[in-house]
Amino acid sequence: MEHVHINLGILALICGIISAKWAMELRFSQLGQILWGIAGLLLGPLTLLILYIRQLGALQASGKPGGGWWHSSSAPARRHESPVAVDQSL
């Protein structure tokens, strides 16, 4: 049972560090980075999911690659061609 507690502690620490780093990339203030880091320690993957969605939104707003795939209105319309050959000689 001791190994489980150590592993969960390491996972919480990793989530906290990544959350603080992503908050820094999203240009939060230092206080915001600390709060997101603490939230990462306490809530773990949920905090990472929220920050990941914010990063995708920031990428989409700036027009950088990687932000366009998750929002359907920004995806280019594709023509669907029929796999069957059509004889147009008629």
Biopython code that builds the backbone (N, CA, C, O; Angstrom):
import numpy as np
from Bio.PDB.StructureBuilder import StructureBuilder

atoms = [
    (1, "MET", "N", (0.808, -1.198, 0.000)),
    (1, "MET", "CA", (0.000, 0.000, 0.000)),
    (1, "MET", "C", (0.850, 1.261, 0.000)),
    (1, "MET", "O", (0.392, 2.311, -0.452)),
    (2, "GLU", "N", (2.065, 1.181, 0.493)),
    (2, "GLU", "CA", (2.919, 2.363, 0.519)),
    (2, "GLU", "C", (3.263, 2.829, -0.885)),
    (2, "GLU", "O", (3.377, 4.028, -1.138)),
    (3, "HIS", "N", (3.431, 1.870, -1.806)),
    (3, "HIS", "CA", (3.788, 2.226, -3.173)),
    (3, "HIS", "C", (2.656, 2.985, -3.851)),
    (3, "HIS", "O", (2.911, 3.877, -4.660)),
    (4, "VAL", "N", (1.422, 2.649, -3.536)),
    (4, "VAL", "CA", (0.281, 3.332, -4.138)),
    (4, "VAL", "C", (0.274, 4.795, -3.723)),
    (4, "VAL", "O", (0.034, 5.666, -4.559)),
    (5, "HIS", "N", (0.530, 5.084, -2.460)),
    (5, "HIS", "CA", (0.536, 6.458, -1.977)),
    (5, "HIS", "C", (1.683, 7.251, -2.589)),
    (5, "HIS", "O", (1.519, 8.425, -2.921)),
    (6, "ILE", "N", (2.824, 6.627, -2.739)),
    (6, "ILE", "CA", (3.970, 7.305, -3.342)),
    (6, "ILE", "C", (3.679, 7.606, -4.807)),
    (6, "ILE", "O", (3.977, 8.702, -5.281)),
    (7, "ASN", "N", (3.099, 6.646, -5.533)),
    (7, "ASN", "CA", (2.790, 6.850, -6.944)),
    (7, "ASN", "C", (1.748, 7.944, -7.132)),
    (7, "ASN", "O", (1.872, 8.756, -8.049)),
    (8, "LEU", "N", (0.722, 7.982, -6.282)),
    (8, "LEU", "CA", (-0.296, 9.020, -6.388)),
    (8, "LEU", "C", (0.287, 10.391, -6.047)),
    (8, "LEU", "O", (-0.107, 11.401, -6.630)),
    (9, "GLY", "N", (1.219, 10.419, -5.106)),
    (9, "GLY", "CA", (1.884, 11.672, -4.772)),
    (9, "GLY", "C", (2.732, 12.194, -5.917)),
    (9, "GLY", "O", (2.748, 13.394, -6.190)),
    (10, "ILE", "N", (3.430, 11.296, -6.579)),
    (10, "ILE", "CA", (4.244, 11.688, -7.732)),
    (10, "ILE", "C", (3.347, 12.163, -8.874)),
    (10, "ILE", "O", (3.667, 13.143, -9.547)),
    (11, "LEU", "N", (2.225, 11.476, -9.097)),
    (11, "LEU", "CA", (1.283, 11.884, -10.132)),
    (11, "LEU", "C", (0.722, 13.273, -9.835)),
    (11, "LEU", "O", (0.617, 14.106, -10.736)),
    (12, "ALA", "N", (0.363, 13.525, -8.582)),
    (12, "ALA", "CA", (-0.148, 14.847, -8.207)),
    (12, "ALA", "C", (0.915, 15.919, -8.420)),
    (12, "ALA", "O", (0.600, 17.009, -8.897)),
    (13, "LEU", "N", (2.153, 15.631, -8.079)),
    (13, "LEU", "CA", (3.237, 16.590, -8.270)),
    (13, "LEU", "C", (3.447, 16.890, -9.748)),
    (13, "LEU", "O", (3.626, 18.046, -10.131)),
    (14, "ILE", "N", (3.425, 15.868, -10.567)),
    (14, "ILE", "CA", (3.602, 16.052, -12.016)),
    (14, "ILE", "C", (2.456, 16.885, -12.587)),
    (14, "ILE", "O", (2.690, 17.782, -13.397)),
    (15, "CYS", "N", (1.220, 16.599, -12.174)),
    (15, "CYS", "CA", (0.067, 17.380, -12.648)),
    (15, "CYS", "C", (0.191, 18.840, -12.218)),
    (15, "CYS", "O", (-0.133, 19.741, -12.992)),
    (16, "GLY", "N", (0.657, 19.080, -10.996)),
    (16, "GLY", "CA", (0.839, 20.444, -10.515)),
    (16, "GLY", "C", (1.894, 21.195, -11.309)),
    (16, "GLY", "O", (1.699, 22.360, -11.653)),
    (17, "ILE", "N", (3.008, 20.538, -11.602)),
    (17, "ILE", "CA", (4.087, 21.183, -12.370)),
    (17, "ILE", "C", (3.631, 21.490, -13.790)),
    (17, "ILE", "O", (3.871, 22.587, -14.294)),
    (18, "ILE", "N", (2.979, 20.536, -14.434)),
    (18, "ILE", "CA", (2.510, 20.755, -15.807)),
    (18, "ILE", "C", (1.438, 21.834, -15.838)),
    (18, "ILE", "O", (1.416, 22.647, -16.761)),
    (19, "SER", "N", (0.553, 21.861, -14.855)),
    (19, "SER", "CA", (-0.485, 22.891, -14.807)),
    (19, "SER", "C", (0.125, 24.277, -14.684)),
    (19, "SER", "O", (-0.297, 25.206, -15.373)),
    (20, "ALA", "N", (1.117, 24.423, -13.810)),
    (20, "ALA", "CA", (1.773, 25.726, -13.648)),
    (20, "ALA", "C", (2.499, 26.135, -14.934)),
    (20, "ALA", "O", (2.493, 27.310, -15.301)),
    (21, "LYS", "N", (3.124, 25.172, -15.619)),
    (21, "LYS", "CA", (3.828, 25.471, -16.870)),
    (21, "LYS", "C", (2.853, 25.915, -17.953)),
    (21, "LYS", "O", (3.110, 26.891, -18.658)),
    (22, "TRP", "N", (1.731, 25.200, -18.089)),
    (22, "TRP", "CA", (0.741, 25.580, -19.089)),
    (22, "TRP", "C", (0.115, 26.926, -18.759)),
    (22, "TRP", "O", (-0.188, 27.702, -19.665)),
    (23, "ALA", "N", (-0.086, 27.218, -17.466)),
    (23, "ALA", "CA", (-0.607, 28.528, -17.077)),
    (23, "ALA", "C", (0.390, 29.618, -17.473)),
    (23, "ALA", "O", (-0.012, 30.712, -17.869)),
    (24, "MET", "N", (1.678, 29.324, -17.366)),
    (24, "MET", "CA", (2.690, 30.285, -17.783)),
    (24, "MET", "C", (2.631, 30.501, -19.297)),
    (24, "MET", "O", (2.754, 31.634, -19.762)),
    (25, "GLU", "N", (2.445, 29.425, -20.072)),
    (25, "GLU", "CA", (2.346, 29.548, -21.524)),
    (25, "GLU", "C", (1.098, 30.305, -21.941)),
    (25, "GLU", "O", (1.082, 30.945, -22.992)),
    (26, "LEU", "N", (0.052, 30.239, -21.128)),
    (26, "LEU", "CA", (-1.178, 30.978, -21.410)),
    (26, "LEU", "C", (-1.122, 32.411, -20.888)),
    (26, "LEU", "O", (-2.118, 33.133, -20.937)),
    (27, "ARG", "N", (0.047, 32.821, -20.388)),
    (27, "ARG", "CA", (0.321, 34.181, -19.930)),
    (27, "ARG", "C", (-0.513, 34.599, -18.727)),
    (27, "ARG", "O", (-0.954, 35.745, -18.642)),
    (28, "PHE", "N", (-0.730, 33.673, -17.797)),
    (28, "PHE", "CA", (-1.349, 34.025, -16.525)),
    (28, "PHE", "C", (-0.314, 34.751, -15.673)),
    (28, "PHE", "O", (0.890, 34.612, -15.887)),
    (29, "SER", "N", (-0.796, 35.525, -14.706)),
    (29, "SER", "CA", (0.118, 36.190, -13.778)),
    (29, "SER", "C", (0.794, 35.138, -12.896)),
    (29, "SER", "O", (0.414, 33.967, -12.916)),
    (30, "GLN", "N", (1.791, 35.558, -12.129)),
    (30, "GLN", "CA", (2.472, 34.607, -11.243)),
    (30, "GLN", "C", (1.514, 34.032, -10.209)),
    (30, "GLN", "O", (1.584, 32.847, -9.883)),
    (31, "LEU", "N", (0.621, 34.870, -9.694)),
    (31, "LEU", "CA", (-0.379, 34.367, -8.746)),
    (31, "LEU", "C", (-1.286, 33.340, -9.426)),
    (31, "LEU", "O", (-1.616, 32.312, -8.836)),
    (32, "GLY", "N", (-1.682, 33.618, -10.653)),
    (32, "GLY", "CA", (-2.504, 32.673, -11.411)),
    (32, "GLY", "C", (-1.782, 31.358, -11.654)),
    (32, "GLY", "O", (-2.384, 30.286, -11.584)),
    (33, "GLN", "N", (-0.490, 31.447, -11.940)),
    (33, "GLN", "CA", (0.300, 30.233, -12.150)),
    (33, "GLN", "C", (0.371, 29.409, -10.869)),
    (33, "GLN", "O", (0.268, 28.183, -10.906)),
    (34, "ILE", "N", (0.548, 30.084, -9.741)),
    (34, "ILE", "CA", (0.587, 29.369, -8.452)),
    (34, "ILE", "C", (-0.752, 28.711, -8.165)),
    (34, "ILE", "O", (-0.804, 27.564, -7.723)),
    (35, "LEU", "N", (-1.839, 29.439, -8.418)),
    (35, "LEU", "CA", (-3.177, 28.877, -8.159)),
    (35, "LEU", "C", (-3.474, 27.690, -9.079)),
    (35, "LEU", "O", (-4.045, 26.691, -8.641)),
    (36, "TRP", "N", (-3.084, 27.800, -10.360)),
    (36, "TRP", "CA", (-3.273, 26.667, -11.269)),
    (36, "TRP", "C", (-2.388, 25.489, -10.869)),
    (36, "TRP", "O", (-2.791, 24.335, -11.015)),
    (37, "GLY", "N", (-1.192, 25.768, -10.367)),
    (37, "GLY", "CA", (-0.322, 24.698, -9.874)),
    (37, "GLY", "C", (-0.925, 23.982, -8.679)),
    (37, "GLY", "O", (-0.872, 22.756, -8.591)),
    (38, "ILE", "N", (-1.503, 24.751, -7.752)),
    (38, "ILE", "CA", (-2.168, 24.147, -6.584)),
    (38, "ILE", "C", (-3.394, 23.351, -7.030)),
    (38, "ILE", "O", (-3.652, 22.257, -6.529)),
    (39, "ALA", "N", (-4.148, 23.915, -7.979)),
    (39, "ALA", "CA", (-5.299, 23.176, -8.505)),
    (39, "ALA", "C", (-4.849, 21.875, -9.164)),
    (39, "ALA", "O", (-5.527, 20.854, -9.058)),
    (40, "GLY", "N", (-3.707, 21.915, -9.841)),
    (40, "GLY", "CA", (-3.166, 20.697, -10.447)),
    (40, "GLY", "C", (-2.784, 19.664, -9.408)),
    (40, "GLY", "O", (-2.967, 18.465, -9.619)),
    (41, "LEU", "N", (-2.247, 20.132, -8.270)),
    (41, "LEU", "CA", (-1.918, 19.210, -7.183)),
    (41, "LEU", "C", (-3.169, 18.555, -6.607)),
    (41, "LEU", "O", (-3.164, 17.368, -6.283)),
    (42, "LEU", "N", (-4.239, 19.338, -6.481)),
    (42, "LEU", "CA", (-5.449, 18.827, -5.836)),
    (42, "LEU", "C", (-6.374, 18.080, -6.788)),
    (42, "LEU", "O", (-6.936, 17.047, -6.425)),
    (43, "LEU", "N", (-6.533, 18.596, -8.003)),
    (43, "LEU", "CA", (-7.509, 18.022, -8.928)),
    (43, "LEU", "C", (-6.887, 17.216, -10.065)),
    (43, "LEU", "O", (-7.587, 16.484, -10.764)),
    (44, "GLY", "N", (-5.588, 17.349, -10.247)),
    (44, "GLY", "CA", (-4.854, 16.530, -11.209)),
    (44, "GLY", "C", (-5.321, 16.641, -12.643)),
    (44, "GLY", "O", (-5.308, 17.731, -13.215)),
    (45, "PRO", "N", (-5.736, 15.529, -13.235)),
    (45, "PRO", "CA", (-6.063, 15.485, -14.660)),
    (45, "PRO", "C", (-7.202, 16.431, -15.074)),
    (45, "PRO", "O", (-7.231, 16.887, -16.217)),
    (46, "LEU", "N", (-8.119, 16.724, -14.181)),
    (46, "LEU", "CA", (-9.204, 17.656, -14.515)),
    (46, "LEU", "C", (-8.645, 19.046, -14.810)),
    (46, "LEU", "O", (-9.080, 19.711, -15.750)),
    (47, "THR", "N", (-7.689, 19.475, -14.011)),
    (47, "THR", "CA", (-7.039, 20.763, -14.243)),
    (47, "THR", "C", (-6.284, 20.756, -15.564)),
    (47, "THR", "O", (-6.320, 21.736, -16.307)),
    (48, "LEU", "N", (-5.609, 19.668, -15.857)),
    (48, "LEU", "CA", (-4.878, 19.571, -17.127)),
    (48, "LEU", "C", (-5.834, 19.632, -18.315)),
    (48, "LEU", "O", (-5.519, 20.252, -19.331)),
    (49, "LEU", "N", (-6.990, 18.999, -18.196)),
    (49, "LEU", "CA", (-7.974, 19.036, -19.275)),
    (49, "LEU", "C", (-8.462, 20.464, -19.515)),
    (49, "LEU", "O", (-8.560, 20.903, -20.661)),
    (50, "ILE", "N", (-8.764, 21.183, -18.445)),
    (50, "ILE", "CA", (-9.235, 22.565, -18.579)),
    (50, "ILE", "C", (-8.172, 23.438, -19.241)),
    (50, "ILE", "O", (-8.481, 24.212, -20.147)),
    (51, "LEU", "N", (-6.932, 23.317, -18.798)),
    (51, "LEU", "CA", (-5.857, 24.123, -19.381)),
    (51, "LEU", "C", (-5.579, 23.721, -20.832)),
    (51, "LEU", "O", (-5.251, 24.573, -21.658)),
    (52, "TYR", "N", (-5.709, 22.436, -21.143)),
    (52, "TYR", "CA", (-5.500, 21.973, -22.521)),
    (52, "TYR", "C", (-6.543, 22.587, -23.452)),
    (52, "TYR", "O", (-6.216, 23.021, -24.557)),
    (53, "ILE", "N", (-7.789, 22.623, -23.007)),
    (53, "ILE", "CA", (-8.852, 23.224, -23.818)),
    (53, "ILE", "C", (-8.599, 24.719, -23.984)),
    (53, "ILE", "O", (-8.838, 25.268, -25.060)),
    (54, "ARG", "N", (-8.121, 25.380, -22.940)),
    (54, "ARG", "CA", (-7.777, 26.809, -23.051)),
    (54, "ARG", "C", (-6.632, 27.019, -24.039)),
    (54, "ARG", "O", (-6.632, 27.993, -24.792)),
    (55, "GLN", "N", (-5.656, 26.110, -24.039)),
    (55, "GLN", "CA", (-4.550, 26.236, -24.989)),
    (55, "GLN", "C", (-5.033, 26.063, -26.421)),
    (55, "GLN", "O", (-4.591, 26.783, -27.316)),
    (56, "LEU", "N", (-5.931, 25.119, -26.645)),
    (56, "LEU", "CA", (-6.464, 24.939, -27.992)),
    (56, "LEU", "C", (-7.233, 26.179, -28.433)),
    (56, "LEU", "O", (-7.139, 26.591, -29.590)),
    (57, "GLY", "N", (-7.987, 26.771, -27.524)),
    (57, "GLY", "CA", (-8.703, 28.002, -27.845)),
    (57, "GLY", "C", (-7.757, 29.142, -28.177)),
    (57, "GLY", "O", (-8.018, 29.923, -29.092)),
    (58, "ALA", "N", (-6.650, 29.242, -27.432)),
    (58, "ALA", "CA", (-5.658, 30.281, -27.698)),
    (58, "ALA", "C", (-4.983, 30.050, -29.049)),
    (58, "ALA", "O", (-4.719, 31.005, -29.780)),
    (59, "LEU", "N", (-4.705, 28.797, -29.383)),
    (59, "LEU", "CA", (-4.106, 28.489, -30.684)),
    (59, "LEU", "C", (-5.060, 28.830, -31.820)),
    (59, "LEU", "O", (-4.643, 29.354, -32.853)),
    (60, "GLN", "N", (-6.330, 28.534, -31.626)),
    (60, "GLN", "CA", (-7.310, 28.824, -32.658)),
    (60, "GLN", "C", (-7.466, 30.333, -32.838)),
    (60, "GLN", "O", (-7.568, 30.820, -33.965)),
    (61, "ALA", "N", (-7.484, 31.065, -31.737)),
    (61, "ALA", "CA", (-7.643, 32.520, -31.816)),
    (61, "ALA", "C", (-6.452, 33.174, -32.511)),
    (61, "ALA", "O", (-6.614, 34.169, -33.219)),
    (62, "SER", "N", (-5.266, 32.622, -32.312)),
    (62, "SER", "CA", (-4.081, 33.209, -32.926)),
    (62, "SER", "C", (-3.829, 32.693, -34.335)),
    (62, "SER", "O", (-2.974, 33.224, -35.045)),
    (63, "GLY", "N", (-4.565, 31.662, -34.748)),
    (63, "GLY", "CA", (-4.404, 31.113, -36.087)),
    (63, "GLY", "C", (-3.210, 30.200, -36.245)),
    (63, "GLY", "O", (-2.841, 29.857, -37.368)),
    (64, "LYS", "N", (-2.599, 29.799, -35.145)),
    (64, "LYS", "CA", (-1.444, 28.904, -35.218)),
    (64, "LYS", "C", (-1.900, 27.474, -35.486)),
    (64, "LYS", "O", (-3.042, 27.129, -35.182)),
    (65, "PRO", "N", (-1.034, 26.638, -36.048)),
    (65, "PRO", "CA", (-1.398, 25.246, -36.305)),
    (65, "PRO", "C", (-1.722, 24.499, -35.008)),
    (65, "PRO", "O", (-1.100, 24.731, -33.972)),
    (66, "GLY", "N", (-2.692, 23.613, -35.084)),
    (66, "GLY", "CA", (-3.054, 22.800, -33.932)),
    (66, "GLY", "C", (-4.340, 23.234, -33.280)),
    (66, "GLY", "O", (-4.893, 22.481, -32.478)),
    (67, "GLY", "N", (-4.839, 24.404, -33.583)),
    (67, "GLY", "CA", (-6.047, 24.888, -32.947)),
    (67, "GLY", "C", (-7.290, 24.746, -33.797)),
    (67, "GLY", "O", (-8.391, 25.013, -33.315)),
    (68, "GLY", "N", (-7.150, 24.335, -35.048)),
    (68, "GLY", "CA", (-8.298, 24.313, -35.942)),
    (68, "GLY", "C", (-9.059, 23.014, -36.005)),
    (68, "GLY", "O", (-10.178, 22.996, -36.516)),
    (69, "TRP", "N", (-8.510, 21.936, -35.515)),
    (69, "TRP", "CA", (-9.155, 20.634, -35.708)),
    (69, "TRP", "C", (-10.311, 20.396, -34.769)),
    (69, "TRP", "O", (-11.176, 19.581, -35.088)),
    (70, "TRP", "N", (-10.378, 21.052, -33.645)),
    (70, "TRP", "CA", (-11.380, 20.699, -32.645)),
    (70, "TRP", "C", (-12.649, 21.511, -32.758)),
    (70, "TRP", "O", (-13.640, 21.179, -32.107)),
    (71, "HIS", "N", (-12.661, 22.550, -33.549)),
    (71, "HIS", "CA", (-13.853, 23.380, -33.691)),
    (71, "HIS", "C", (-14.369, 23.200, -35.106)),
    (71, "HIS", "O", (-13.659, 23.511, -36.062)),
    (72, "SER", "N", (-15.583, 22.705, -35.259)),
    (72, "SER", "CA", (-16.081, 22.307, -36.571)),
    (72, "SER", "C", (-16.230, 23.483, -37.528)),
    (72, "SER", "O", (-16.089, 23.288, -38.735)),
    (73, "SER", "N", (-16.508, 24.696, -37.048)),
    (73, "SER", "CA", (-16.712, 25.815, -37.957)),
    (73, "SER", "C", (-15.406, 26.283, -38.590)),
    (73, "SER", "O", (-15.430, 26.945, -39.628)),
    (74, "SER", "N", (-14.271, 25.952, -37.985)),
    (74, "SER", "CA", (-13.000, 26.385, -38.554)),
    (74, "SER", "C", (-12.416, 25.364, -39.522)),
    (74, "SER", "O", (-11.429, 25.648, -40.200)),
    (75, "ALA", "N", (-13.014, 24.182, -39.591)),
    (75, "ALA", "CA", (-12.515, 23.152, -40.493)),
    (75, "ALA", "C", (-12.965, 23.460, -41.918)),
    (75, "ALA", "O", (-14.122, 23.829, -42.121)),
    (76, "PRO", "N", (-12.099, 23.321, -42.897)),
    (76, "PRO", "CA", (-12.487, 23.599, -44.278)),
    (76, "PRO", "C", (-13.483, 22.554, -44.778)),
    (76, "PRO", "O", (-13.418, 21.379, -44.417)),
    (77, "ALA", "N", (-14.391, 23.012, -45.606)),
    (77, "ALA", "CA", (-15.383, 22.092, -46.162)),
    (77, "ALA", "C", (-14.711, 21.182, -47.176)),
    (77, "ALA", "O", (-13.886, 21.628, -47.973)),
    (78, "ARG", "N", (-15.066, 19.917, -47.140)),
    (78, "ARG", "CA", (-14.483, 18.948, -48.058)),
    (78, "ARG", "C", (-15.543, 18.451, -49.019)),
    (78, "ARG", "O", (-16.690, 18.210, -48.644)),
    (79, "ARG", "N", (-15.135, 18.306, -50.251)),
    (79, "ARG", "CA", (-16.042, 17.730, -51.239)),
    (79, "ARG", "C", (-15.955, 16.221, -51.138)),
    (79, "ARG", "O", (-14.866, 15.650, -51.069)),
    (80, "HIS", "N", (-17.096, 15.593, -51.130)),
    (80, "HIS", "CA", (-17.130, 14.135, -51.107)),
    (80, "HIS", "C", (-17.423, 13.656, -52.516)),
    (80, "HIS", "O", (-18.501, 13.894, -53.060)),
    (81, "GLU", "N", (-16.468, 12.993, -53.085)),
    (81, "GLU", "CA", (-16.626, 12.484, -54.432)),
    (81, "GLU", "C", (-17.112, 11.045, -54.372)),
    (81, "GLU", "O", (-16.744, 10.285, -53.477)),
    (82, "SER", "N", (-17.921, 10.697, -55.313)),
    (82, "SER", "CA", (-18.476, 9.359, -55.379)),
    (82, "SER", "C", (-17.393, 8.386, -55.804)),
    (82, "SER", "O", (-16.653, 8.664, -56.748)),
    (83, "PRO", "N", (-17.284, 7.243, -55.124)),
    (83, "PRO", "CA", (-16.263, 6.254, -55.519)),
    (83, "PRO", "C", (-16.617, 5.530, -56.805)),
    (83, "PRO", "O", (-15.773, 4.837, -57.373)),
    (84, "VAL", "N", (-17.859, 5.677, -57.280)),
    (84, "VAL", "CA", (-18.297, 5.003, -58.493)),
    (84, "VAL", "C", (-18.035, 5.926, -59.685)),
    (84, "VAL", "O", (-18.383, 7.107, -59.651)),
    (85, "ALA", "N", (-17.424, 5.383, -60.730)),
    (85, "ALA", "CA", (-17.173, 6.176, -61.927)),
    (85, "ALA", "C", (-18.470, 6.428, -62.666)),
    (85, "ALA", "O", (-19.273, 5.514, -62.857)),
    (86, "VAL", "N", (-18.674, 7.670, -63.083)),
    (86, "VAL", "CA", (-19.918, 8.057, -63.771)),
    (86, "VAL", "C", (-19.578, 8.300, -65.231)),
    (86, "VAL", "O", (-18.652, 9.041, -65.559)),
    (87, "ASP", "N", (-20.355, 7.655, -66.103)),
    (87, "ASP", "CA", (-20.158, 7.830, -67.539)),
    (87, "ASP", "C", (-20.915, 9.089, -67.961)),
    (87, "ASP", "O", (-22.143, 9.135, -67.889)),
    (88, "GLN", "N", (-20.172, 10.110, -68.401)),
    (88, "GLN", "CA", (-20.795, 11.375, -68.767)),
    (88, "GLN", "C", (-20.907, 11.530, -70.292)),
    (88, "GLN", "O", (-21.097, 12.645, -70.776)),
    (89, "SER", "N", (-20.795, 10.456, -71.040)),
    (89, "SER", "CA", (-20.863, 10.531, -72.485)),
    (89, "SER", "C", (-22.298, 10.550, -73.008)),
    (89, "SER", "O", (-22.504, 10.680, -74.214)),
    (90, "LEU", "N", (-23.285, 10.423, -72.138)),
    (90, "LEU", "CA", (-24.679, 10.392, -72.573)),
    (90, "LEU", "C", (-25.143, 11.722, -72.994)),
    (90, "LEU", "O", (-26.298, 11.875, -73.391)),
]
sb = StructureBuilder()
sb.init_structure("model")
sb.init_model(0)
sb.init_chain("A")
sb.init_seg("    ")
for serial, (resi, resn, name, xyz) in enumerate(atoms, 1):
    if name == "N":
        sb.init_residue(resn, " ", resi, " ")
    sb.init_atom(name, np.array(xyz, "f"), 0.0, 1.0, " ", f" {name:<3s}", serial, name[0])
structure = sb.get_structure()
